Amino acid sequence: MKILGPIQFLNAFIRRHNYFVERGVLGMNSRNLNYIFRSNPRKLYPLADDKLITKKLAQKVEIATPELYGVIDFQTQVKHFEEHTKHHDTFVIKPAHGSGGNGILVITGKKDGDYIKGDGTPITKKVILRHLSNILSGLYSLGGQTDVAIIESLVRFDPLFEKITYMGVPDIRLLLFYGVPVMAMLRLPTKESDGKANLHRGGIGVGIYLENGITYGGVQKDDPIDHHPDTGNKIAGVQIPNWRDLLIMGSKLYDVAPLGYIGADFVFDRDKGPMLLEINARPGLAIQIANVRGLKKRLERVRADISQLKTSKDKVDYALHILAAYN
């Protein structure tokens, strides 16, 4: 490896810095100070951090979420979890305060007295009880706080994504600023990510053209990618159905959860259409890598114009016709 001298290193650093500045790439410090701190009042964080609260808020603006089968609040309730699932062979267990996909257990069926996980492997009831107990103790929660376990319906993803996903449910991350959609990506599960759509686990982030909802190139662990590594199919050229309606759903969240800078994660159920999974008050910046575009110029434009945008329709029309031009 070539060792750079002090002057060479400084020049290289300046070139790299200027490259990102010119393209309007938003960095972590700027995100935290200028957008999260300024736009997300701390007192409103529970609206995003508690998935049960998020479900109730979504219902107020008629946004569908996976059906809630039950909630386990106390360790004494853990051994009775099957009371919530006795009419369902498939379900999902997740922590109400979890993040990054941690603590989510997907059950796709039952066989010979055992439960079948999303990857096809069997687990016993004892393992599920231990997992529930771990959730309640705060093993997967933000800050290690005690938690509650949510049991809800399993999303059956739209066949549209069948050729570009691996044993899991793909989702769409919308990044919204005061209810204005500013960028979007499709997140695809892979074998490496254990069937989960989280990018830090090895999932794929696929850029989406904001103006029409069509996918283009993607990225896996910061490396450009054109085909899904497990299915071999191209990830570009997929038309997200009812794109404008999806953006409207995302924009409506600001009416009930007035956090200025959020990520909203949606899935497409094959029978029920788009559903909200969760919202995030501290969304990551990998969406810029997936889209090969920076956020900063779009966010600055929204901040300058937001006073003129009164309704969700106004905000989505603005995104489709004004922000889409920022490449």
Secondary structure, DSSP 8 states (H G I E B T S, - for coil): -----HHHHHHHHHHHHHHHHHTT---HHHIIIIIIHHHS-GGGTHHHH-HHHHHHHHHHTT-----EEEEE-SGGGGGGTHHHHTT-S-EEEEETTB-TTTT-EEEEEEETTEEEETTS-EE-HHHHHHHHHHHHTTTTBGGG----EEEE----B-GGGGGG--SS--EEEEEEETTEEEEEEEEE--TTTTT---GGGT-EEEEE-TTT-BEEEEEETTEEESB-TTT--B-SS-B-TTHHHHHHHHHHHHHHS--SEEEEEEEEETTTEEEEEEEESS--SHHHHHHTS-SHHHHHHHHHHGGG--SHHHHHHHHHHTGGG--
